Amino acid sequence: RQLMDKGDAKWFPIGRSKFLEGTSMGMNQQDRFQRIQEQSNYLASFVEANQDSWKSISRTMSQLNSAMREKLDGMLTELRDLQLELKQQRMLKELQAEQGTTL
């Protein structure tokens, strides 16, 4: 208790489990293993349920990625068209200035 009060963690029995070793929990060994099995089953179902969630999130992100790429490709095409149109208008104005006529 004094080591805990001082904040000294060296006393802590690393690698040992009160759950597996202790009889102070009021459980016999069969009960402890039954509890471990139940917790393992719960964890397995939890992981499986989350795995489905991650698959769903992954599909959604993939769809979002495709939609964003499509949208960005469309915007890029529009920008290129606009750039070409501006270039053509500038060339037309230069040509008209050379000929001395205006529209």
Backbone atoms as SQL, in Angstrom:
CREATE TABLE atoms (id INTEGER PRIMARY KEY, chain TEXT, resi INTEGER, resn TEXT, atom TEXT, x REAL, y REAL, z REAL);
INSERT INTO atoms VALUES
  (1, 'A', 1, 'ARG', 'N', 0.836, -1.202, 0.000),
  (2, 'A', 1, 'ARG', 'CA', 0.000, 0.000, 0.000),
  (3, 'A', 1, 'ARG', 'C', 0.871, 1.251, 0.000),
  (4, 'A', 2, 'GLN', 'N', 1.966, 1.208, 0.716),
  (5, 'A', 2, 'GLN', 'CA', 2.875, 2.360, 0.778),
  (6, 'A', 2, 'GLN', 'C', 3.471, 2.657, -0.593),
  (7, 'A', 3, 'LEU', 'N', 3.798, 1.598, -1.355),
  (8, 'A', 3, 'LEU', 'CA', 4.345, 1.810, -2.696),
  (9, 'A', 3, 'LEU', 'C', 3.311, 2.472, -3.606),
  (10, 'A', 4, 'MET', 'N', 2.048, 2.087, -3.461),
  (11, 'A', 4, 'MET', 'CA', 0.993, 2.718, -4.266),
  (12, 'A', 4, 'MET', 'C', 0.843, 4.180, -3.875),
  (13, 'A', 5, 'ASP', 'N', 0.889, 4.470, -2.593),
  (14, 'A', 5, 'ASP', 'CA', 0.761, 5.850, -2.136),
  (15, 'A', 5, 'ASP', 'C', 1.914, 6.718, -2.646),
  (16, 'A', 6, 'LYS', 'N', 3.085, 6.123, -2.776),
  (17, 'A', 6, 'LYS', 'CA', 4.252, 6.866, -3.266),
  (18, 'A', 6, 'LYS', 'C', 4.235, 6.996, -4.796),
  (19, 'A', 7, 'GLY', 'N', 3.372, 6.244, -5.451),
  (20, 'A', 7, 'GLY', 'CA', 3.319, 6.266, -6.910),
  (21, 'A', 7, 'GLY', 'C', 4.353, 5.367, -7.559),
  (22, 'A', 8, 'ASP', 'N', 4.888, 4.422, -6.807),
  (23, 'A', 8, 'ASP', 'CA', 5.903, 3.513, -7.324),
  (24, 'A', 8, 'ASP', 'C', 5.203, 2.322, -7.978),
  (25, 'A', 9, 'ALA', 'N', 5.403, 2.169, -9.303),
  (26, 'A', 9, 'ALA', 'CA', 4.722, 1.103, -10.033),
  (27, 'A', 9, 'ALA', 'C', 5.564, -0.165, -10.131),
  (28, 'A', 10, 'LYS', 'N', 6.736, -0.189, -9.526),
  (29, 'A', 10, 'LYS', 'CA', 7.616, -1.356, -9.634),
  (30, 'A', 10, 'LYS', 'C', 7.023, -2.582, -8.943),
  (31, 'A', 11, 'TRP', 'N', 6.152, -2.384, -8.020),
  (32, 'A', 11, 'TRP', 'CA', 5.566, -3.485, -7.276),
  (33, 'A', 11, 'TRP', 'C', 4.557, -4.258, -8.111),
  (34, 'A', 12, 'PHE', 'N', 4.061, -3.650, -9.197),
  (35, 'A', 12, 'PHE', 'CA', 2.968, -4.235, -9.973),
  (36, 'A', 12, 'PHE', 'C', 3.426, -5.528, -10.642),
  (37, 'A', 13, 'PRO', 'N', 2.720, -6.641, -10.428),
  (38, 'A', 13, 'PRO', 'CA', 3.137, -7.942, -10.979),
  (39, 'A', 13, 'PRO', 'C', 2.806, -8.060, -12.464),
  (40, 'A', 14, 'ILE', 'N', 3.665, -7.506, -13.305),
  (41, 'A', 14, 'ILE', 'CA', 3.428, -7.534, -14.753),
  (42, 'A', 14, 'ILE', 'C', 3.458, -8.978, -15.243),
  (43, 'A', 15, 'GLY', 'N', 2.511, -9.305, -16.110),
  (44, 'A', 15, 'GLY', 'CA', 2.452, -10.647, -16.673),
  (45, 'A', 15, 'GLY', 'C', 1.633, -11.624, -15.848),
  (46, 'A', 16, 'ARG', 'N', 1.075, -11.151, -14.762),
  (47, 'A', 16, 'ARG', 'CA', 0.254, -12.011, -13.919),
  (48, 'A', 16, 'ARG', 'C', -1.177, -11.504, -13.971),
  (49, 'A', 17, 'SER', 'N', -2.107, -12.425, -13.818),
  (50, 'A', 17, 'SER', 'CA', -3.511, -12.062, -13.887),
  (51, 'A', 17, 'SER', 'C', -4.238, -12.521, -12.633),
  (52, 'A', 18, 'LYS', 'N', -4.784, -11.544, -11.918),
  (53, 'A', 18, 'LYS', 'CA', -5.570, -11.876, -10.739),
  (54, 'A', 18, 'LYS', 'C', -6.807, -12.667, -11.156),
  (55, 'A', 19, 'PHE', 'N', -7.263, -12.372, -12.368),
  (56, 'A', 19, 'PHE', 'CA', -8.448, -13.055, -12.888),
  (57, 'A', 19, 'PHE', 'C', -8.191, -14.564, -13.009),
  (58, 'A', 20, 'LEU', 'N', -6.978, -14.918, -13.510),
  (59, 'A', 20, 'LEU', 'CA', -6.674, -16.335, -13.689),
  (60, 'A', 20, 'LEU', 'C', -6.142, -16.993, -12.425),
  (61, 'A', 21, 'GLU', 'N', -5.420, -16.234, -11.610),
  (62, 'A', 21, 'GLU', 'CA', -4.765, -16.825, -10.446),
  (63, 'A', 21, 'GLU', 'C', -5.573, -16.727, -9.157),
  (64, 'A', 22, 'GLY', 'N', -6.278, -15.656, -9.014),
  (65, 'A', 22, 'GLY', 'CA', -6.860, -15.338, -7.720),
  (66, 'A', 22, 'GLY', 'C', -8.031, -16.200, -7.332),
  (67, 'A', 23, 'THR', 'N', -8.042, -16.580, -6.086),
  (68, 'A', 23, 'THR', 'CA', -9.204, -17.270, -5.548),
  (69, 'A', 23, 'THR', 'C', -10.049, -16.289, -4.759),
  (70, 'A', 24, 'SER', 'N', -9.520, -15.061, -4.609),
  (71, 'A', 24, 'SER', 'CA', -10.245, -14.065, -3.833),
  (72, 'A', 24, 'SER', 'C', -11.486, -13.567, -4.576),
  (73, 'A', 25, 'MET', 'N', -11.608, -13.946, -5.838),
  (74, 'A', 25, 'MET', 'CA', -12.764, -13.495, -6.607),
  (75, 'A', 25, 'MET', 'C', -13.984, -14.371, -6.337),
  (76, 'A', 26, 'GLY', 'N', -13.787, -15.433, -5.614),
  (77, 'A', 26, 'GLY', 'CA', -14.907, -16.308, -5.277),
  (78, 'A', 26, 'GLY', 'C', -15.343, -17.179, -6.443),
  (79, 'A', 27, 'MET', 'N', -14.452, -17.452, -7.374),
  (80, 'A', 27, 'MET', 'CA', -14.781, -18.275, -8.539),
  (81, 'A', 27, 'MET', 'C', -13.868, -19.485, -8.554),
  (82, 'A', 28, 'ASN', 'N', -14.407, -20.599, -8.983),
  (83, 'A', 28, 'ASN', 'CA', -13.521, -21.731, -9.191),
  (84, 'A', 28, 'ASN', 'C', -12.959, -21.647, -10.613),
  (85, 'A', 29, 'GLN', 'N', -12.004, -22.505, -10.904),
  (86, 'A', 29, 'GLN', 'CA', -11.303, -22.412, -12.191),
  (87, 'A', 29, 'GLN', 'C', -12.260, -22.601, -13.366),
  (88, 'A', 30, 'GLN', 'N', -13.220, -23.494, -13.245),
  (89, 'A', 30, 'GLN', 'CA', -14.188, -23.739, -14.332),
  (90, 'A', 30, 'GLN', 'C', -15.003, -22.474, -14.614),
  (91, 'A', 31, 'ASP', 'N', -15.420, -21.771, -13.556),
  (92, 'A', 31, 'ASP', 'CA', -16.179, -20.527, -13.733),
  (93, 'A', 31, 'ASP', 'C', -15.338, -19.461, -14.424),
  (94, 'A', 32, 'ARG', 'N', -14.065, -19.394, -14.062),
  (95, 'A', 32, 'ARG', 'CA', -13.183, -18.402, -14.679),
  (96, 'A', 32, 'ARG', 'C', -13.037, -18.666, -16.167),
  (97, 'A', 33, 'PHE', 'N', -12.834, -19.934, -16.528),
  (98, 'A', 33, 'PHE', 'CA', -12.684, -20.264, -17.948),
  (99, 'A', 33, 'PHE', 'C', -13.998, -20.066, -18.713),
  (100, 'A', 34, 'GLN', 'N', -15.107, -20.328, -18.059),
  (101, 'A', 34, 'GLN', 'CA', -16.409, -20.074, -18.684),
  (102, 'A', 34, 'GLN', 'C', -16.573, -18.578, -18.962),
  (103, 'A', 35, 'ARG', 'N', -16.151, -17.776, -17.995),
  (104, 'A', 35, 'ARG', 'CA', -16.249, -16.322, -18.160),
  (105, 'A', 35, 'ARG', 'C', -15.327, -15.840, -19.280),
  (106, 'A', 36, 'ILE', 'N', -14.127, -16.404, -19.344),
  (107, 'A', 36, 'ILE', 'CA', -13.194, -16.049, -20.418),
  (108, 'A', 36, 'ILE', 'C', -13.799, -16.417, -21.772),
  (109, 'A', 37, 'GLN', 'N', -14.401, -17.594, -21.850),
  (110, 'A', 37, 'GLN', 'CA', -15.025, -18.024, -23.109),
  (111, 'A', 37, 'GLN', 'C', -16.166, -17.095, -23.503),
  (112, 'A', 38, 'GLU', 'N', -16.990, -16.701, -22.552),
  (113, 'A', 38, 'GLU', 'CA', -18.097, -15.790, -22.844),
  (114, 'A', 38, 'GLU', 'C', -17.582, -14.439, -23.335),
  (115, 'A', 39, 'GLN', 'N', -16.549, -13.939, -22.682),
  (116, 'A', 39, 'GLN', 'CA', -15.975, -12.659, -23.103),
  (117, 'A', 39, 'GLN', 'C', -15.339, -12.780, -24.487),
  (118, 'A', 40, 'SER', 'N', -14.702, -13.903, -24.761),
  (119, 'A', 40, 'SER', 'CA', -14.104, -14.131, -26.081),
  (120, 'A', 40, 'SER', 'C', -15.185, -14.172, -27.161),
  (121, 'A', 41, 'ASN', 'N', -16.280, -14.840, -26.865),
  (122, 'A', 41, 'ASN', 'CA', -17.394, -14.902, -27.817),
  (123, 'A', 41, 'ASN', 'C', -17.975, -13.515, -28.064),
  (124, 'A', 42, 'TYR', 'N', -18.121, -12.740, -26.992),
  (125, 'A', 42, 'TYR', 'CA', -18.635, -11.374, -27.130),
  (126, 'A', 42, 'TYR', 'C', -17.693, -10.536, -27.992),
  (127, 'A', 43, 'LEU', 'N', -16.388, -10.637, -27.718),
  (128, 'A', 43, 'LEU', 'CA', -15.414, -9.872, -28.493),
  (129, 'A', 43, 'LEU', 'C', -15.416, -10.282, -29.959),
  (130, 'A', 44, 'ALA', 'N', -15.554, -11.576, -30.215),
  (131, 'A', 44, 'ALA', 'CA', -15.591, -12.056, -31.602),
  (132, 'A', 44, 'ALA', 'C', -16.801, -11.493, -32.335),
  (133, 'A', 45, 'SER', 'N', -17.963, -11.491, -31.687),
  (134, 'A', 45, 'SER', 'CA', -19.153, -10.938, -32.339),
  (135, 'A', 45, 'SER', 'C', -19.034, -9.430, -32.509),
  (136, 'A', 46, 'PHE', 'N', -18.400, -8.764, -31.546),
  (137, 'A', 46, 'PHE', 'CA', -18.183, -7.316, -31.644),
  (138, 'A', 46, 'PHE', 'C', -17.276, -6.985, -32.831),
  (139, 'A', 47, 'VAL', 'N', -16.189, -7.738, -32.959),
  (140, 'A', 47, 'VAL', 'CA', -15.258, -7.515, -34.072),
  (141, 'A', 47, 'VAL', 'C', -15.946, -7.795, -35.399),
  (142, 'A', 48, 'GLU', 'N', -16.729, -8.868, -35.457),
  (143, 'A', 48, 'GLU', 'CA', -17.438, -9.210, -36.689),
  (144, 'A', 48, 'GLU', 'C', -18.432, -8.118, -37.078),
  (145, 'A', 49, 'ALA', 'N', -19.157, -7.593, -36.105),
  (146, 'A', 49, 'ALA', 'CA', -20.124, -6.525, -36.380),
  (147, 'A', 49, 'ALA', 'C', -19.403, -5.268, -36.867),
  (148, 'A', 50, 'ASN', 'N', -18.278, -4.946, -36.250),
  (149, 'A', 50, 'ASN', 'CA', -17.520, -3.775, -36.678),
  (150, 'A', 50, 'ASN', 'C', -16.886, -3.984, -38.041),
  (151, 'A', 51, 'GLN', 'N', -16.551, -5.214, -38.353),
  (152, 'A', 51, 'GLN', 'CA', -15.987, -5.513, -39.663),
  (153, 'A', 51, 'GLN', 'C', -17.011, -5.178, -40.747),
  (154, 'A', 52, 'ASP', 'N', -18.270, -5.518, -40.520),
  (155, 'A', 52, 'ASP', 'CA', -19.327, -5.170, -41.476),
  (156, 'A', 52, 'ASP', 'C', -19.467, -3.657, -41.593),
  (157, 'A', 53, 'SER', 'N', -19.347, -2.963, -40.474),
  (158, 'A', 53, 'SER', 'CA', -19.422, -1.501, -40.502),
  (159, 'A', 53, 'SER', 'C', -18.283, -0.917, -41.320),
  (160, 'A', 54, 'TRP', 'N', -17.077, -1.451, -41.130),
  (161, 'A', 54, 'TRP', 'CA', -15.929, -0.944, -41.886),
  (162, 'A', 54, 'TRP', 'C', -16.079, -1.219, -43.370),
  (163, 'A', 55, 'LYS', 'N', -16.659, -2.371, -43.714),
  (164, 'A', 55, 'LYS', 'CA', -16.901, -2.670, -45.131),
  (165, 'A', 55, 'LYS', 'C', -17.885, -1.672, -45.713),
  (166, 'A', 56, 'SER', 'N', -18.925, -1.357, -44.956),
  (167, 'A', 56, 'SER', 'CA', -19.913, -0.382, -45.401),
  (168, 'A', 56, 'SER', 'C', -19.280, 1.001, -45.561),
  (169, 'A', 57, 'ILE', 'N', -18.469, 1.391, -44.595),
  (170, 'A', 57, 'ILE', 'CA', -17.781, 2.689, -44.684),
  (171, 'A', 57, 'ILE', 'C', -16.855, 2.706, -45.893),
  (172, 'A', 58, 'SER', 'N', -16.169, 1.622, -46.133),
  (173, 'A', 58, 'SER', 'CA', -15.250, 1.534, -47.267),
  (174, 'A', 58, 'SER', 'C', -16.002, 1.671, -48.588),
  (175, 'A', 59, 'ARG', 'N', -17.152, 0.998, -48.712),
  (176, 'A', 59, 'ARG', 'CA', -17.963, 1.111, -49.932),
  (177, 'A', 59, 'ARG', 'C', -18.436, 2.541, -50.130),
  (178, 'A', 60, 'THR', 'N', -18.892, 3.163, -49.057),
  (179, 'A', 60, 'THR', 'CA', -19.376, 4.540, -49.137),
  (180, 'A', 60, 'THR', 'C', -18.259, 5.486, -49.549),
  (181, 'A', 61, 'MET', 'N', -17.084, 5.308, -48.969),
  (182, 'A', 61, 'MET', 'CA', -15.944, 6.162, -49.326),
  (183, 'A', 61, 'MET', 'C', -15.541, 5.953, -50.789),
  (184, 'A', 62, 'SER', 'N', -15.621, 4.738, -51.256),
  (185, 'A', 62, 'SER', 'CA', -15.311, 4.452, -52.657),
  (186, 'A', 62, 'SER', 'C', -16.303, 5.144, -53.584),
  (187, 'A', 63, 'GLN', 'N', -17.576, 5.108, -53.224),
  (188, 'A', 63, 'GLN', 'CA', -18.604, 5.789, -54.025),
  (189, 'A', 63, 'GLN', 'C', -18.386, 7.294, -54.002),
  (190, 'A', 64, 'LEU', 'N', -18.058, 7.831, -52.851),
  (191, 'A', 64, 'LEU', 'CA', -17.775, 9.263, -52.733),
  (192, 'A', 64, 'LEU', 'C', -16.562, 9.630, -53.582),
  (193, 'A', 65, 'ASN', 'N', -15.537, 8.800, -53.548),
  (194, 'A', 65, 'ASN', 'CA', -14.341, 9.030, -54.352),
  (195, 'A', 65, 'ASN', 'C', -14.691, 9.079, -55.840),
  (196, 'A', 66, 'SER', 'N', -15.498, 8.139, -56.292),
  (197, 'A', 66, 'SER', 'CA', -15.901, 8.114, -57.703),
  (198, 'A', 66, 'SER', 'C', -16.695, 9.354, -58.069),
  (199, 'A', 67, 'ALA', 'N', -17.625, 9.738, -57.208),
  (200, 'A', 67, 'ALA', 'CA', -18.448, 10.925, -57.480),
  (201, 'A', 67, 'ALA', 'C', -17.591, 12.189, -57.521),
  (202, 'A', 68, 'MET', 'N', -16.651, 12.295, -56.604),
  (203, 'A', 68, 'MET', 'CA', -15.779, 13.469, -56.570),
  (204, 'A', 68, 'MET', 'C', -14.880, 13.520, -57.809),
  (205, 'A', 69, 'ARG', 'N', -14.353, 12.381, -58.209),
  (206, 'A', 69, 'ARG', 'CA', -13.511, 12.342, -59.414),
  (207, 'A', 69, 'ARG', 'C', -14.309, 12.760, -60.640),
  (208, 'A', 70, 'GLU', 'N', -15.533, 12.253, -60.736),
  (209, 'A', 70, 'GLU', 'CA', -16.405, 12.624, -61.853),
  (210, 'A', 70, 'GLU', 'C', -16.651, 14.129, -61.871),
  (211, 'A', 71, 'LYS', 'N', -16.980, 14.665, -60.717),
  (212, 'A', 71, 'LYS', 'CA', -17.258, 16.102, -60.607),
  (213, 'A', 71, 'LYS', 'C', -16.013, 16.922, -60.946),
  (214, 'A', 72, 'LEU', 'N', -14.873, 16.530, -60.423),
  (215, 'A', 72, 'LEU', 'CA', -13.632, 17.264, -60.696),
  (216, 'A', 72, 'LEU', 'C', -13.232, 17.150, -62.170),
  (217, 'A', 73, 'ASP', 'N', -13.444, 15.979, -62.764),
  (218, 'A', 73, 'ASP', 'CA', -13.154, 15.835, -64.194),
  (219, 'A', 73, 'ASP', 'C', -14.035, 16.766, -65.018),
  (220, 'A', 74, 'GLY', 'N', -15.315, 16.867, -64.652),
  (221, 'A', 74, 'GLY', 'CA', -16.233, 17.778, -65.341),
  (222, 'A', 74, 'GLY', 'C', -15.791, 19.221, -65.195),
  (223, 'A', 75, 'MET', 'N', -15.378, 19.597, -63.993),
  (224, 'A', 75, 'MET', 'CA', -14.916, 20.969, -63.760),
  (225, 'A', 75, 'MET', 'C', -13.646, 21.253, -64.558),
  (226, 'A', 76, 'LEU', 'N', -12.750, 20.295, -64.629),
  (227, 'A', 76, 'LEU', 'CA', -11.519, 20.463, -65.392),
  (228, 'A', 76, 'LEU', 'C', -11.827, 20.642, -66.882),
  (229, 'A', 77, 'THR', 'N', -12.758, 19.863, -67.388),
  (230, 'A', 77, 'THR', 'CA', -13.161, 19.992, -68.792),
  (231, 'A', 77, 'THR', 'C', -13.747, 21.381, -69.051),
  (232, 'A', 78, 'GLU', 'N', -14.598, 21.851, -68.147),
  (233, 'A', 78, 'GLU', 'CA', -15.181, 23.192, -68.299),
  (234, 'A', 78, 'GLU', 'C', -14.100, 24.266, -68.266),
  (235, 'A', 79, 'LEU', 'N', -13.129, 24.129, -67.379),
  (236, 'A', 79, 'LEU', 'CA', -12.042, 25.105, -67.305),
  (237, 'A', 79, 'LEU', 'C', -11.205, 25.109, -68.579),
  (238, 'A', 80, 'ARG', 'N', -10.946, 23.941, -69.113),
  (239, 'A', 80, 'ARG', 'CA', -10.178, 23.864, -70.369),
  (240, 'A', 80, 'ARG', 'C', -10.963, 24.500, -71.517),
  (241, 'A', 81, 'ASP', 'N', -12.266, 24.235, -71.575),
  (242, 'A', 81, 'ASP', 'CA', -13.105, 24.841, -72.608),
  (243, 'A', 81, 'ASP', 'C', -13.106, 26.358, -72.472),
  (244, 'A', 82, 'LEU', 'N', -13.222, 26.845, -71.251),
  (245, 'A', 82, 'LEU', 'CA', -13.224, 28.286, -70.997),
  (246, 'A', 82, 'LEU', 'C', -11.884, 28.898, -71.393),
  (247, 'A', 83, 'GLN', 'N', -10.816, 28.209, -71.036),
  (248, 'A', 83, 'GLN', 'CA', -9.483, 28.691, -71.387),
  (249, 'A', 83, 'GLN', 'C', -9.320, 28.773, -72.914),
  (250, 'A', 84, 'LEU', 'N', -9.808, 27.770, -73.609),
  (251, 'A', 84, 'LEU', 'CA', -9.737, 27.766, -75.070),
  (252, 'A', 84, 'LEU', 'C', -10.576, 28.901, -75.661),
  (253, 'A', 85, 'GLU', 'N', -11.763, 29.105, -75.126),
  (254, 'A', 85, 'GLU', 'CA', -12.642, 30.175, -75.601),
  (255, 'A', 85, 'GLU', 'C', -11.995, 31.546, -75.378),
  (256, 'A', 86, 'LEU', 'N', -11.396, 31.755, -74.225),
  (257, 'A', 86, 'LEU', 'CA', -10.726, 33.027, -73.950),
  (258, 'A', 86, 'LEU', 'C', -9.538, 33.233, -74.892),
  (259, 'A', 87, 'LYS', 'N', -8.816, 32.183, -75.161),
  (260, 'A', 87, 'LYS', 'CA', -7.681, 32.273, -76.075),
  (261, 'A', 87, 'LYS', 'C', -8.163, 32.648, -77.481),
  (262, 'A', 88, 'GLN', 'N', -9.259, 32.032, -77.912),
  (263, 'A', 88, 'GLN', 'CA', -9.809, 32.335, -79.241),
  (264, 'A', 88, 'GLN', 'C', -10.291, 33.781, -79.320),
  (265, 'A', 89, 'GLN', 'N', -10.944, 34.260, -78.258),
  (266, 'A', 89, 'GLN', 'CA', -11.407, 35.657, -78.250),
  (267, 'A', 89, 'GLN', 'C', -10.218, 36.621, -78.294),
  (268, 'A', 90, 'ARG', 'N', -9.174, 36.316, -77.552),
  (269, 'A', 90, 'ARG', 'CA', -7.988, 37.169, -77.562),
  (270, 'A', 90, 'ARG', 'C', -7.345, 37.192, -78.950),
  (271, 'A', 91, 'MET', 'N', -7.256, 36.026, -79.578),
  (272, 'A', 91, 'MET', 'CA', -6.677, 35.954, -80.924),
  (273, 'A', 91, 'MET', 'C', -7.534, 36.731, -81.921),
  (274, 'A', 92, 'LEU', 'N', -8.866, 36.650, -81.765),
  (275, 'A', 92, 'LEU', 'CA', -9.783, 37.378, -82.655),
  (276, 'A', 92, 'LEU', 'C', -9.592, 38.884, -82.493),
  (277, 'A', 93, 'LYS', 'N', -9.469, 39.355, -81.263),
  (278, 'A', 93, 'LYS', 'CA', -9.259, 40.788, -81.014),
  (279, 'A', 93, 'LYS', 'C', -7.923, 41.246, -81.598),
  (280, 'A', 94, 'GLU', 'N', -6.892, 40.429, -81.448),
  (281, 'A', 94, 'GLU', 'CA', -5.590, 40.778, -82.020),
  (282, 'A', 94, 'GLU', 'C', -5.663, 40.861, -83.547),
  (283, 'A', 95, 'LEU', 'N', -6.377, 39.906, -84.141),
  (284, 'A', 95, 'LEU', 'CA', -6.546, 39.904, -85.596),
  (285, 'A', 95, 'LEU', 'C', -7.299, 41.131, -86.057),
  (286, 'A', 96, 'GLN', 'N', -8.378, 41.461, -85.295),
  (287, 'A', 96, 'GLN', 'CA', -9.176, 42.652, -85.663),
  (288, 'A', 96, 'GLN', 'C', -8.343, 43.921, -85.497),
  (289, 'A', 97, 'ALA', 'N', -7.506, 43.972, -84.471),
  (290, 'A', 97, 'ALA', 'CA', -6.663, 45.154, -84.264),
  (291, 'A', 97, 'ALA', 'C', -5.659, 45.286, -85.401),
  (292, 'A', 98, 'GLU', 'N', -5.132, 44.171, -85.884),
  (293, 'A', 98, 'GLU', 'CA', -4.191, 44.205, -86.987),
  (294, 'A', 98, 'GLU', 'C', -4.871, 44.715, -88.261),
  (295, 'A', 99, 'GLN', 'N', -6.119, 44.339, -88.468),
  (296, 'A', 99, 'GLN', 'CA', -6.844, 44.736, -89.667),
  (297, 'A', 99, 'GLN', 'C', -7.461, 46.114, -89.521),
  (298, 'A', 100, 'GLY', 'N', -7.460, 46.652, -88.318),
  (299, 'A', 100, 'GLY', 'CA', -8.003, 47.969, -88.065),
  (300, 'A', 100, 'GLY', 'C', -9.528, 48.013, -88.017),
  (301, 'A', 101, 'THR', 'N', -10.160, 46.890, -87.820),
  (302, 'A', 101, 'THR', 'CA', -11.624, 46.859, -87.714),
  (303, 'A', 101, 'THR', 'C', -12.013, 46.378, -86.340),
  (304, 'A', 102, 'THR', 'N', -13.187, 46.804, -85.920),
  (305, 'A', 102, 'THR', 'CA', -13.727, 46.322, -84.637),
  (306, 'A', 102, 'THR', 'C', -15.145, 45.854, -84.860),
  (307, 'A', 103, 'LEU', 'N', -15.566, 44.955, -84.078),
  (308, 'A', 103, 'LEU', 'CA', -16.948, 44.456, -84.179),
  (309, 'A', 103, 'LEU', 'C', -17.891, 45.266, -83.374);
